[in-house]
């Protein structure tokens, strides 16, 4: 029996949520997943059903998560071990009013004071998500400045300079939330970036597969 995934798209349209969801869903299908794509968060309200999934992929910048929807998501990931994976604002700038969700993700978008070309540096050559990828590559997009859970397992970062201060800003990571695995990448502002940077799409696909419950 194949693995099952729920991909939910919506929220701010500037992040091309539908097209991004279709690209990520397509990659999951190529890897043997039975994928359900929805333009609503209501599936999360069916707690018993979402607990049976292997993976949840939110593509939903900003927006609101109701108490019932948060309960379904939390119980699926934390209690049942369903994986969750996502990219850019679709997961890292979602549901700003729900701090528990941000803790689940491991980070929260604060701003992108720089937009343009920057360098992404990988940290974990032996990790299955990044293995064989270039250790350093140029990327042209919004450079996310995020609030970060210090307990994440860092896979990639950028050097950020803002108002005279320099820091190592996480870009890609894994973590756990209870029994569930979490993968996040700040790359992927719009769907076209996954076509322009195939290695980023490949790592995102590996991240989704890694997060999915066995």
C-alpha positions in Angstrom: 0.0 0.0 0.0 1.4 3.4 -1.0 1.9 6.4 1.2 -0.7 9.1 1.4 -0.2 12.8 1.4 -2.5 15.8 1.9 -1.4 19.0 0.1 -3.4 22.2 1.0 -3.0 25.4 -0.9 -4.3 28.9 -0.3 -3.6 32.2 1.4 -1.7 35.0 -0.2 -1.7 34.6 -4.0 1.7 36.3 -4.5 3.4 33.0 -3.6 1.6 31.1 -6.5 0.2 28.6 -4.0 -1.8 26.5 -6.5 1.0 26.1 -8.9 3.5 25.4 -6.1 1.1 22.8 -4.7 0.8 21.2 -8.0 4.6 21.0 -8.5 5.1 19.4 -5.0 2.2 17.1 -5.4 3.5 16.0 -8.8 6.9 15.1 -7.2 5.2 13.1 -4.5 3.1 11.2 -7.1 6.3 10.4 -9.0 7.6 8.8 -5.8 4.6 6.6 -5.2 2.4 8.8 -3.0 -1.4 8.8 -3.2 -1.9 12.6 -3.1 -5.0 14.6 -2.2 -4.8 18.3 -3.2 -7.2 20.7 -1.5 -7.8 24.5 -1.6 -9.2 24.5 1.9 -7.9 23.7 5.4 -11.1 21.9 6.4 -9.6 18.4 5.9 -7.6 19.0 9.1 -10.9 19.1 11.1 -11.3 15.3 10.4 -8.9 14.3 13.1 -9.3 10.6 12.6 -8.7 10.9 8.8 -5.6 13.1 9.0 -4.0 10.8 11.6 -4.0 8.1 8.9 -1.9 10.2 6.5 1.8 9.8 6.0 2.5 13.4 5.1 0.9 16.9 5.2 2.2 19.7 3.0 0.8 23.1 3.7 1.2 25.8 0.9 -0.7 28.5 2.7 0.9 31.9 3.3 -0.6 33.9 6.2 -4.3 33.0 6.7 -5.8 31.7 9.9 -5.9 28.2 11.4 -9.0 27.5 13.5 -8.9 25.7 16.9 -10.4 22.6 15.3 -7.9 22.7 12.4 -4.9 23.2 14.7 -6.1 20.3 16.9 -6.2 18.1 13.8 -2.8 19.1 12.6 -1.2 18.9 16.1 -2.7 15.5 16.9 -1.8 14.1 13.4 1.9 15.2 13.6 2.6 15.2 17.4 0.6 12.2 18.5 0.2 10.0 15.4 3.6 10.7 13.8 2.3 12.1 10.5 5.1 14.1 8.7 4.9 17.7 7.7 7.0 19.5 5.1 6.8 22.8 3.2 8.6 25.8 1.7 9.0 29.5 1.9 6.0 31.5 3.1 3.7 28.6 2.4 4.8 27.0 5.6 7.2 29.5 7.3 4.8 32.5 7.1 1.5 30.8 7.8 -1.0 31.4 10.5 0.8 34.3 12.2 -1.6 34.3 15.1 -0.8 30.8 16.2 2.5 30.5 18.1 2.2 26.8 18.6 2.2 26.3 14.8 5.4 28.3 14.5 7.0 26.1 17.2 6.0 23.1 15.1 7.7 24.5 12.0 10.8 25.6 13.9 10.9 29.1 12.5 8.8 32.1 11.5 9.2 34.7 8.7 10.1 38.1 10.1 11.0 39.9 6.9 13.1 40.0 3.7 15.0 43.2 3.8 17.2 41.9 1.0 15.9 40.6 -2.4 18.5 39.6 -5.0 21.3 37.1 -5.4 22.8 35.4 -2.4 24.7 32.3 -1.6 23.2 29.2 0.1 25.7 27.0 2.0 25.0 23.4 2.9 26.0 22.1 6.3 25.4 18.3 6.3 26.9 16.5 3.4 26.0 13.1 4.8 22.3 13.9 5.2 20.0 12.1 2.8 18.2 15.3 1.9 21.4 17.2 0.8 23.7 14.3 -0.1 25.4 14.8 -3.5 24.2 18.4 -3.9 26.6 21.4 -4.4 27.9 22.5 -1.1 27.5 26.2 -2.1 25.2 27.7 -4.8 23.9 31.0 -5.9 20.2 31.7 -5.5 18.2 34.8 -6.6 15.1 35.6 -4.7 13.8 36.9 -1.4 16.3 36.2 1.4 14.2 35.3 4.4 15.1 36.7 7.8 13.4 34.4 10.3 12.9 33.8 14.0 14.4 30.4 14.7 14.0 27.5 17.1 17.6 26.9 18.2 17.0 23.2 18.4 16.5 22.6 14.6 18.8 20.3 12.7 20.4 22.8 10.3 20.9 21.7 6.7 21.6 25.0 4.9 22.1 28.6 5.7 22.9 32.0 4.2 25.0 34.9 5.5 22.8 37.8 6.2 23.9 41.4 6.7 21.3 43.9 7.9 21.7 47.3 9.6 25.4 46.7 10.1 24.9 43.3 11.7 25.9 39.9 10.2 24.5 36.5 11.1 24.2 33.0 9.8 20.5 32.7 8.8 19.0 29.2 8.6 17.4 28.3 5.2 16.7 24.6 5.4 16.2 22.3 8.4 14.6 19.3 9.9 13.2 18.7 13.4 10.6 16.7 15.2 7.3 17.6 16.7 6.3 14.8 19.1 6.3 11.6 17.0 6.3 13.5 13.7 9.1 14.6 11.4 9.3 18.2 10.1 11.1 19.5 7.0 11.2 23.2 6.0 13.0 25.1 3.3 12.8 28.9 3.0 13.6 28.6 -0.7 10.8 28.6 -3.3 9.2 32.1 -3.3 7.3 31.3 -6.5 6.7 28.1 -8.5 9.0 29.3 -11.3 12.0 29.0 -8.9 11.6 25.2 -8.7 12.0 25.1 -12.5 15.0 27.5 -12.4 16.8 25.7 -9.6 16.2 21.9 -10.1 18.6 21.1 -7.2 16.3 23.0 -4.8 13.3 21.1 -6.1 15.2 17.8 -5.7 16.2 18.6 -2.1 12.6 19.7 -1.3 11.3 16.4 -2.7 13.8 14.5 -0.6 12.7 16.5 2.4 9.1 15.7 1.9 9.9 12.0 1.5 12.1 12.1 4.6 9.4 13.7 6.7 6.7 11.2 5.6 5.8 8.7 8.2 7.2 5.3 7.4 
